[in-house]
């Protein structure tokens, strides 16, 4: 009788969970006891809010895990798992998420709805102003609607690639095309519209600058506009001319090219290239010569004091300019240094390292072979004028502007030395985040507040950030996951979450396949369950409780439980 009633309650709870996820109704908490400590984003709880002040200390619904589990934290977060890891429903504020792994993932809020299916192929998003649907590479639908200074507009585009293209715009009209038979397409490839008949025999296009006719494309073409005109009989010859900007000619493509470009700039440039034997680019600032490309090229620039030589490209290269020095013997060794970037490789692609300093941080990336890479972000936080500002960490003395002896480099060095003094005195705080990835075996990450995570098996080749692929696929291949939050809360899971272990300074909770469940809260409370309550022993202070066949033979009074919860919440 008791077991039958338990099954009915679980089925009813599952139905309520589905209604709550789809209809937006909240479930009342009946199964959670809070305790201090943030919750990490592990695969079996990927949507739990980071930095929460609650750790799951007791989940009565875990008695039915992995068939049913419900977690609620305050009034803003609620999560339900059904037949883990296949179905998950989450509510975070007014946002609701539904996941049917590995097929479907959707979110809905007051701003609109978004869905991913067969990720990364299918995508859908809808809001009041737009609707977009994509199933790569075959189907695409896009609707935009709204009001501007010209009034109301509505634009709809549909394509079944590569055959059907159709759409309608309240201002520009509609279009329809069946490729390659004929029709019109609007707003693609940088064109206002394209008309074609038995493509590529006839193609007619228009841009904001000119109207073009091709017959057939790309062999013969003529274009003409208010400022730009030209013609082409490929590969024999052609001319493209834009008034006051450029004039480009070719003859017997790809051998002979004459260009006159940058006519509206400070340095109008003339280019001649007899491919691959001889080429030159000249203006009042730059001189670039190529002989038997890619065997030799030499470029100089007066304003940067630049000298660049490749002989041949890409195997040997030398570059020197103001604040820049580079030398490479590819693929054996190469190094490039500037005021903001240092790049080095050895036996490419076996080892590559790049250090990029921008105004707010230092970014270091390393690659070893094709399967290991790391990303380090480092910065220094300084309080200035009541605001926290970020700067890249001070350079080591030996690399301080050694390749830029000009006066402005000395000024920058003074600023860095002043920042270093603040770091040494404690006025500035050093911060760092890291990512390490040995693809596809392992992934580790740390945050500036001291939090960290470690995963065994991480096949998606994406180093950082959350995306639907993590929620849809990661639970099926995650062998082991570990996380530690800034306050010391630790979480572990293994084998699709069949083994789970959470602990902080107050709570320890261990669950093995939903069969055995152990909970300890401080020194005043312990509980052990077997087979979801088939056998259960619990102690709170000096009071003890016992169940057998889900039947309570000895109960712990409610006032004792309430007193224990109040103590745990205060801690």
C-alpha positions as CSV (number, residue, x, y, z in Angstrom):
1,X,0.0,0.0,0.0
2,X,2.7,2.5,1.0
3,X,4.8,1.7,-2.1
4,X,1.8,2.1,-4.4
5,X,1.0,5.4,-2.9
6,X,4.7,6.6,-3.3
7,X,4.6,5.6,-7.0
8,X,1.4,7.6,-7.5
9,X,2.8,10.6,-5.8
10,X,5.9,10.5,-8.0
11,X,3.8,10.2,-11.2
12,X,1.7,13.1,-10.1
13,X,4.7,15.2,-9.3
14,X,6.2,14.4,-12.7
15,X,2.9,15.6,-14.4
16,X,2.9,18.7,-12.3
17,X,6.5,19.4,-13.3
18,X,5.6,19.2,-17.0
19,X,2.7,21.6,-16.5
20,X,4.9,24.0,-14.6
21,X,7.6,24.0,-17.2
22,X,5.2,24.5,-20.1
23,X,2.5,26.7,-18.5
24,X,4.8,28.8,-16.3
25,X,3.2,27.8,-13.0
26,X,5.5,27.5,-9.9
27,X,5.6,24.3,-7.8
28,X,5.5,24.7,-4.0
29,X,8.7,23.5,-2.3
30,X,8.1,20.4,-0.3
31,X,11.4,18.6,-0.6
32,X,14.3,21.1,0.0
33,X,16.4,22.1,2.9
34,X,18.9,24.9,2.3
35,X,22.4,25.3,3.7
36,X,25.2,27.8,3.0
37,X,27.5,27.4,0.0
38,X,27.3,28.3,-3.8
39,X,26.1,25.7,-6.3
40,X,28.5,24.8,-9.2
41,X,27.4,24.3,-12.8
42,X,27.9,20.6,-13.1
43,X,26.3,18.6,-15.9
44,X,23.7,17.1,-13.5
45,X,22.7,20.6,-12.4
46,X,23.9,22.8,-15.3
47,X,21.4,25.6,-14.6
48,X,21.9,26.1,-10.9
49,X,22.7,29.7,-10.2
50,X,26.4,30.3,-9.6
51,X,27.1,32.2,-6.4
52,X,23.9,31.1,-4.7
53,X,23.9,31.0,-0.9
54,X,22.3,27.6,-0.8
55,X,23.6,24.1,-1.3
56,X,21.3,21.1,-1.6
57,X,21.4,19.6,1.8
58,X,18.4,17.3,1.5
59,X,16.3,16.3,-1.5
60,X,13.5,14.0,-0.6
61,X,12.6,13.5,-4.2
62,X,16.1,12.0,-4.7
63,X,14.4,8.8,-3.5
64,X,13.1,8.4,-7.0
65,X,16.3,9.6,-8.7
66,X,17.1,9.2,-11.7
67,X,13.4,8.9,-12.5
68,X,12.4,12.2,-10.8
69,X,14.2,15.0,-8.9
70,X,13.1,18.4,-8.0
71,X,15.3,21.3,-6.7
72,X,14.1,24.7,-5.6
73,X,16.3,27.6,-4.3
74,X,14.4,30.6,-3.0
75,X,11.7,32.0,-5.2
76,X,13.8,32.6,-8.3
77,X,15.2,29.1,-9.2
78,X,13.5,25.8,-9.7
79,X,14.7,22.7,-11.5
80,X,13.0,19.3,-12.3
81,X,14.7,16.2,-13.8
82,X,12.7,13.4,-15.3
83,X,14.4,10.2,-16.4
84,X,17.8,11.8,-16.0
85,X,19.6,12.8,-18.2
86,X,16.9,13.0,-20.8
87,X,14.4,15.6,-19.6
88,X,15.1,18.8,-17.6
89,X,12.8,21.7,-16.8
90,X,14.2,24.9,-15.2
91,X,12.7,28.1,-14.0
92,X,15.0,31.1,-13.3
93,X,13.1,34.2,-12.6
94,X,10.7,34.7,-15.6
95,X,12.9,32.5,-17.8
96,X,11.9,28.9,-18.4
97,X,14.1,26.2,-20.0
98,X,13.1,22.8,-21.4
99,X,15.7,20.3,-22.4
100,X,15.0,17.0,-24.2
101,X,18.5,15.5,-24.5
102,X,20.1,15.1,-27.0
103,X,17.5,16.4,-29.4
104,X,15.9,19.7,-28.2
105,X,16.7,22.7,-26.0
106,X,14.4,25.8,-25.6
107,X,14.2,28.9,-23.4
108,X,11.2,31.2,-23.0
109,X,10.9,34.6,-21.2
110,X,9.1,37.8,-21.4
111,X,11.5,38.9,-24.2
112,X,10.7,35.9,-26.5
113,X,11.5,32.3,-27.2
114,X,14.6,30.5,-28.4
115,X,15.1,26.8,-29.4
116,X,17.9,24.6,-30.6
117,X,17.3,21.2,-32.1
118,X,19.8,18.7,-33.4
119,X,22.4,21.3,-32.4
120,X,24.1,22.9,-34.1
121,X,21.9,22.3,-37.2
122,X,18.5,23.6,-36.1
123,X,17.7,27.0,-34.6
124,X,14.6,29.0,-33.8
125,X,14.0,32.4,-32.1
126,X,10.9,34.5,-31.8
127,X,10.1,37.9,-30.3
128,X,7.6,40.6,-31.0
129,X,9.9,42.2,-33.7
130,X,11.4,39.1,-35.4
131,X,11.2,35.4,-36.0
132,X,14.1,33.3,-37.3
133,X,14.2,29.7,-38.2
134,X,17.2,27.8,-39.6
135,X,18.0,24.2,-40.4
136,X,21.5,24.3,-41.8
137,X,22.1,24.2,-44.7
138,X,18.7,23.6,-46.3
139,X,16.0,25.7,-44.7
140,X,16.0,29.4,-43.7
141,X,13.2,31.7,-42.6
142,X,13.4,35.2,-41.3
143,X,10.7,37.7,-40.4
144,X,11.4,41.3,-39.3
145,X,8.6,43.7,-38.3
146,X,8.5,47.1,-36.6
147,X,8.1,50.8,-37.0
148,X,10.6,53.5,-38.0
149,X,10.5,57.1,-39.2
150,X,8.9,56.0,-42.4
151,X,6.1,54.0,-40.7
152,X,5.4,50.3,-40.2
153,X,7.4,47.7,-42.1
154,X,7.4,43.9,-42.5
155,X,10.1,41.9,-44.2
156,X,9.8,38.1,-44.7
157,X,12.5,35.9,-46.4
158,X,12.3,32.1,-47.1
159,X,14.9,29.9,-48.8
160,X,15.1,26.1,-49.3
161,X,18.7,26.0,-50.3
162,X,19.8,25.8,-53.1
163,X,16.5,25.6,-55.0
164,X,13.8,28.0,-53.7
165,X,14.2,31.6,-52.7
166,X,11.2,33.8,-51.9
167,X,10.3,36.8,-49.8
168,X,8.1,39.9,-49.4
169,X,8.8,43.4,-48.1
170,X,6.0,46.0,-47.5
171,X,8.3,48.7,-49.1
172,X,10.4,46.9,-51.7
173,X,7.8,44.3,-52.8
174,X,8.3,40.5,-53.2
175,X,10.6,38.2,-55.0
176,X,10.7,34.5,-56.1
177,X,13.3,32.3,-57.7
178,X,13.9,28.7,-58.6
179,X,17.6,28.0,-59.0
180,X,19.0,27.6,-61.7
181,X,15.9,28.1,-63.8
182,X,15.2,31.7,-63.2
183,X,13.7,34.4,-61.0
184,X,14.7,37.3,-58.7
185,X,16.5,37.3,-55.3
186,X,16.8,40.4,-53.0
187,X,19.3,41.3,-50.3
188,X,22.0,38.7,-50.8
189,X,25.8,38.9,-51.6
190,X,25.8,42.6,-51.1
191,X,23.3,43.2,-53.9
192,X,20.0,45.1,-53.8
193,X,18.6,42.4,-56.1
194,X,19.7,39.7,-58.5
195,X,17.8,38.4,-61.6
196,X,18.9,35.3,-63.5
197,X,17.7,33.0,-66.3
198,X,19.2,29.5,-66.7
199,X,22.1,30.6,-64.4
200,X,24.9,31.2,-65.3
201,X,23.8,32.0,-68.8
202,X,22.2,35.3,-67.8
203,X,22.7,37.3,-64.5
204,X,21.5,40.8,-63.9
205,X,22.4,42.6,-60.6
206,X,22.1,46.0,-58.9
207,X,24.0,47.6,-56.0
208,X,23.9,51.1,-54.6
209,X,26.7,52.0,-57.0
210,X,26.0,50.3,-60.4
211,X,23.8,48.0,-62.5
212,X,25.6,45.0,-64.0
213,X,24.8,42.5,-66.7
214,X,26.6,39.1,-67.1
215,X,26.2,36.8,-70.1
216,X,27.3,34.3,-69.1
217,X,28.7,34.9,-65.6
218,X,31.6,35.3,-64.9
219,X,33.0,35.3,-68.4
220,X,31.4,38.4,-69.9
221,X,30.0,41.3,-68.0
222,X,29.2,45.1,-68.2
223,X,28.4,47.4,-65.4
224,X,27.5,51.1,-65.2
225,X,26.5,53.6,-62.6
226,X,26.7,57.3,-61.7
227,X,30.3,56.9,-60.5
228,X,31.4,53.4,-61.4
229,X,31.6,51.5,-64.7
230,X,33.5,48.7,-66.3
231,X,33.5,45.7,-68.5
232,X,35.0,42.2,-68.5
233,X,35.8,39.5,-71.0
234,X,37.4,36.9,-68.9
235,X,40.2,35.9,-69.1
236,X,41.2,38.2,-72.0
237,X,40.8,41.5,-70.3
238,X,38.7,44.0,-68.3
239,X,38.4,47.4,-66.7
240,X,36.8,48.5,-63.4
241,X,36.8,52.3,-62.8
242,X,35.3,54.3,-59.9
243,X,35.5,58.1,-60.2
244,X,38.0,59.6,-57.7
245,X,38.7,56.2,-56.0
246,X,40.3,53.6,-58.2
247,X,41.0,52.2,-61.7
248,X,41.8,48.5,-62.1
249,X,42.7,46.7,-65.4
250,X,43.8,43.2,-66.2
251,X,44.9,41.4,-69.4
252,X,45.2,37.7,-69.9
253,X,44.2,37.0,-66.3
254,X,46.0,36.1,-64.0
255,X,49.2,37.4,-65.7
256,X,48.9,41.2,-66.2
257,X,47.4,43.7,-63.7
258,X,47.5,47.5,-63.6
259,X,45.9,49.3,-60.7
260,X,45.7,52.9,-59.6
261,X,44.1,52.8,-56.2
262,X,43.6,55.1,-53.1
263,X,43.0,58.1,-55.3
264,X,41.0,59.7,-52.4
265,X,43.7,59.1,-49.8
266,X,47.0,60.7,-48.7
267,X,49.0,58.3,-50.7
268,X,47.6,57.4,-54.2
269,X,49.2,54.1,-55.2
270,X,50.2,52.6,-58.5
271,X,50.4,48.8,-58.8
272,X,51.8,46.6,-61.6
273,X,52.0,42.8,-61.5
274,X,53.2,40.4,-64.2
275,X,52.3,37.2,-62.3
276,X,54.4,35.5,-61.0
277,X,57.5,37.1,-62.4
278,X,57.5,40.7,-61.3
279,X,55.3,43.1,-59.3
280,X,55.6,46.5,-57.6
281,X,53.5,48.8,-55.5
282,X,54.6,52.4,-55.1
283,X,53.4,55.6,-53.5
284,X,55.1,58.5,-51.6
285,X,55.3,56.4,-48.5
286,X,55.5,52.7,-49.5
287,X,57.6,50.7,-51.9
288,X,56.8,47.0,-52.4
289,X,58.6,44.8,-54.9
290,X,57.9,41.1,-55.7
291,X,60.2,38.8,-57.8
292,X,59.1,35.3,-58.8
293,X,56.4,35.3,-56.2
294,X,56.5,33.7,-53.6
295,X,60.3,33.4,-53.7
296,X,61.2,37.0,-52.9
297,X,59.4,40.2,-51.8
298,X,60.6,43.4,-50.1
299,X,58.5,46.2,-48.6
300,X,59.5,49.5,-47.0
301,X,57.4,52.3,-45.4
302,X,58.9,55.7,-44.5
303,X,56.5,56.7,-41.7
304,X,57.0,53.5,-39.7
305,X,60.7,53.0,-40.6
306,X,59.5,49.6,-41.9
307,X,61.6,46.9,-43.6
308,X,59.9,43.6,-44.5
309,X,61.5,40.8,-46.4
310,X,60.2,37.3,-47.4
311,X,62.5,34.9,-49.2
312,X,60.6,32.8,-49.9
313,X,57.2,33.2,-48.3
314,X,56.2,31.7,-45.9
315,X,59.4,29.9,-45.0
316,X,61.7,32.9,-44.2
317,X,60.5,36.3,-43.1
318,X,62.1,39.4,-41.4
319,X,60.3,42.5,-40.3
320,X,61.6,45.5,-38.4
321,X,59.8,48.8,-37.7
322,X,59.1,51.2,-34.9
323,X,58.1,49.0,-31.9
324,X,58.1,45.8,-34.1
325,X,60.7,43.1,-34.6
326,X,59.9,39.7,-36.3
327,X,61.9,36.8,-37.6
328,X,60.8,33.4,-38.7
329,X,62.2,30.2,-40.2
330,X,59.0,28.3,-40.7
331,X,58.2,25.7,-39.6
332,X,61.3,25.4,-37.3
333,X,61.1,28.6,-35.3
334,X,59.6,32.1,-35.3
335,X,59.1,35.1,-33.1
336,X,57.3,38.4,-33.4
337,X,57.5,41.2,-30.8
338,X,55.7,44.5,-30.7
339,X,54.6,47.0,-28.0
340,X,51.4,45.0,-27.4
341,X,51.9,41.5,-28.8
342,X,54.6,38.7,-28.5
343,X,54.1,35.7,-30.7
344,X,56.4,32.6,-30.8
345,X,56.3,29.2,-32.4
346,X,58.6,26.2,-32.4
347,X,58.3,23.3,-34.8
348,X,54.9,24.6,-36.0
349,X,52.3,23.4,-35.1
350,X,53.8,21.6,-32.2
351,X,54.2,24.7,-30.0
352,X,52.7,28.2,-30.3
353,X,52.5,30.9,-27.8
354,X,51.0,34.4,-28.0
355,X,50.9,37.2,-25.4
356,X,48.5,40.0,-26.2
357,X,48.4,43.1,-23.9
358,X,45.4,45.4,-24.4
359,X,44.5,48.4,-22.2
360,X,42.7,46.3,-19.6
361,X,44.4,42.8,-19.4
362,X,47.1,40.4,-20.6
363,X,45.9,37.5,-22.7
364,X,48.2,34.5,-23.1
365,X,47.4,31.6,-25.3
366,X,49.4,28.4,-25.8
367,X,49.0,25.5,-28.2
368,X,50.9,22.2,-28.0
369,X,50.2,20.1,-31.0
370,X,46.6,20.0,-32.1
371,X,45.1,18.7,-28.9
372,X,46.3,20.9,-26.0
373,X,45.7,24.6,-25.6
374,X,45.4,27.0,-22.7
375,X,44.1,30.5,-22.2
376,X,45.2,32.8,-19.4
377,X,43.7,36.2,-18.6
378,X,45.5,38.4,-16.1
379,X,44.9,41.9,-14.9
380,X,45.5,44.2,-12.0
381,X,42.6,46.0,-10.3
382,X,43.3,49.5,-8.9
383,X,40.9,51.9,-7.2
384,X,41.1,55.3,-8.9
385,X,38.7,58.1,-8.2
386,X,36.4,55.8,-6.4
387,X,36.2,53.3,-9.3
388,X,37.8,50.0,-9.9
389,X,40.0,50.1,-13.1
390,X,41.7,47.2,-14.8
391,X,45.2,47.3,-16.2
392,X,47.5,44.5,-17.6
393,X,50.0,43.3,-15.1
394,X,53.4,45.0,-15.2
395,X,56.0,43.6,-17.6
396,X,59.1,41.9,-16.4
397,X,62.1,44.3,-16.4
398,X,64.0,42.3,-19.1
399,X,61.2,42.8,-21.7
400,X,60.3,46.4,-20.9
401,X,60.2,48.1,-24.3
402,X,63.6,46.7,-25.4
403,X,62.6,46.9,-29.0
404,X,61.3,50.5,-29.0
405,X,64.1,52.9,-27.8
406,X,62.1,56.0,-28.7
407,X,61.1,58.5,-26.0
408,X,57.4,57.5,-25.8
409,X,58.5,54.0,-24.8
410,X,60.3,55.4,-21.8
411,X,57.2,57.2,-20.7
412,X,55.2,53.9,-20.9
413,X,57.9,52.2,-18.9
414,X,57.5,54.8,-16.1
415,X,53.7,54.1,-16.0
416,X,54.4,50.3,-15.7
417,X,56.9,50.8,-13.0
418,X,54.4,52.9,-11.0
419,X,51.8,50.2,-11.4
420,X,54.3,47.6,-10.2
421,X,55.0,49.6,-7.1
422,X,51.2,49.6,-6.3
423,X,51.1,45.8,-6.8
424,X,54.1,45.3,-4.5
425,X,52.6,47.6,-1.8
426,X,49.1,46.0,-1.9
427,X,47.3,49.0,-3.4
428,X,46.6,47.0,-6.5
429,X,45.1,43.4,-6.6
430,X,46.3,40.8,-9.1
431,X,43.5,38.7,-10.8
432,X,43.7,35.7,-13.1
433,X,41.5,33.2,-14.9
434,X,42.7,30.1,-16.7
435,X,41.5,27.5,-19.1
436,X,43.4,24.2,-19.8
437,X,42.1,21.7,-22.4
438,X,43.5,18.4,-23.5
439,X,41.0,17.6,-26.2
440,X,39.0,15.4,-26.0
441,X,40.1,13.9,-22.7
442,X,40.0,16.6,-20.1
443,X,39.2,20.3,-19.4
444,X,40.0,22.5,-16.4
445,X,39.1,26.1,-15.7
446,X,39.7,28.6,-12.8
447,X,38.1,32.0,-12.1
448,X,39.4,35.1,-10.5
449,X,37.5,34.5,-7.2
450,X,39.3,31.1,-6.7
451,X,36.5,28.9,-8.1
452,X,37.6,26.0,-10.4
453,X,36.2,23.1,-12.3
454,X,37.7,19.9,-13.8
455,X,36.1,17.5,-16.3
456,X,37.1,14.2,-17.8
457,X,35.9,13.8,-21.3
458,X,35.1,17.1,-23.0
459,X,34.7,16.3,-26.8
460,X,33.2,19.6,-27.9
461,X,36.2,21.7,-29.3
462,X,35.0,24.9,-27.6
463,X,37.3,26.2,-25.0
464,X,35.1,28.7,-23.1
465,X,31.6,29.9,-22.6
466,X,28.3,28.1,-22.2
467,X,26.3,27.0,-25.2
468,X,23.3,24.6,-25.9
469,X,25.7,21.9,-26.9
470,X,27.0,21.6,-23.4
471,X,23.5,21.1,-21.9
472,X,22.4,18.7,-24.7
473,X,25.4,16.4,-25.1
474,X,27.8,16.8,-22.1
475,X,25.7,14.6,-19.7
476,X,26.1,11.6,-22.0
477,X,29.9,11.6,-22.1
478,X,30.9,13.1,-18.8
479,X,32.9,10.5,-16.9
480,X,33.9,12.7,-14.0
481,X,33.2,16.3,-13.0
482,X,34.6,18.3,-10.1
483,X,34.1,21.9,-9.0
484,X,35.0,24.1,-6.1
485,X,33.4,27.5,-5.5
486,X,35.0,30.5,-3.9
487,X,33.8,29.7,-0.4
488,X,35.1,26.1,-0.5
489,X,32.0,24.2,-1.6
490,X,33.0,21.1,-3.6
491,X,30.9,19.1,-6.0
492,X,31.7,15.8,-7.7
493,X,29.8,13.6,-10.1
494,X,30.7,10.6,-12.1
495,X,29.2,8.2,-14.7
496,X,26.3,10.3,-15.9
497,X,25.7,11.6,-12.3
498,X,25.2,8.0,-11.0
499,X,27.7,9.0,-8.3
500,X,27.3,12.5,-6.7
501,X,29.1,14.0,-3.8
502,X,28.6,17.6,-2.5
503,X,30.2,19.0,0.6
504,X,31.1,22.3,2.3
505,X,31.9,23.4,5.8
506,X,28.5,22.3,7.1
507,X,27.0,19.7,4.7
508,X,28.2,16.4,3.2
509,X,25.8,14.6,0.8
510,X,26.6,11.4,-1.2
511,X,24.2,9.6,-3.6
512,X,25.1,6.4,-5.5
513,X,22.8,5.7,-8.4
514,X,19.8,6.7,-6.4
515,X,20.1,3.5,-4.4
516,X,22.2,4.7,-1.4
517,X,21.9,8.2,-0.1
518,X,23.9,9.6,2.8
519,X,23.5,13.1,4.4
520,X,25.4,14.7,7.2
521,X,24.7,18.3,8.5
522,X,27.3,19.5,11.0
523,X,27.6,17.1,14.0
524,X,23.9,17.2,15.0
525,X,22.3,15.4,12.0
526,X,22.9,12.3,10.0
527,X,20.7,10.3,7.6
528,X,21.2,7.2,5.5
529,X,18.7,5.7,3.0
530,X,18.8,2.5,1.0
531,X,16.6,2.0,-2.1
532,X,14.9,5.4,-1.8
533,X,13.6,4.8,1.7
534,X,13.2,1.0,1.7
535,X,15.5,1.2,4.7
536,X,16.2,4.6,6.3
537,X,18.0,5.6,9.5
538,X,18.1,9.3,10.7
539,X,19.5,11.0,13.8
540,X,18.9,14.7,14.8
541,X,20.6,15.5,18.0
542,X,19.6,12.7,20.4
543,X,16.4,11.9,18.5
544,X,16.4,8.9,16.1
545,X,14.1,7.8,13.3
546,X,13.8,4.5,11.4
547,X,11.9,3.2,8.3
548,X,11.5,-0.2,6.8
549,X,9.6,-1.0,3.7
550,X,8.9,2.8,3.5
551,X,6.9,2.4,6.8
552,X,8.1,4.7,9.6
553,X,8.5,2.6,12.8
554,X,10.1,5.5,14.7
555,X,9.5,9.2,13.9
556,X,11.4,12.3,14.7
557,X,9.0,15.1,16.0
558,X,8.3,18.0,13.6
559,X,9.4,20.6,16.1
560,X,12.8,18.9,16.3
561,X,13.2,19.0,12.5
562,X,12.1,22.7,12.4
563,X,14.6,23.6,15.1
564,X,17.4,21.8,13.1
565,X,16.5,23.6,9.9
566,X,16.6,27.0,11.6
567,X,20.1,26.2,13.0
568,X,21.3,25.1,9.6
569,X,20.0,28.2,7.9
570,X,21.7,30.5,10.5
571,X,25.0,28.7,9.9
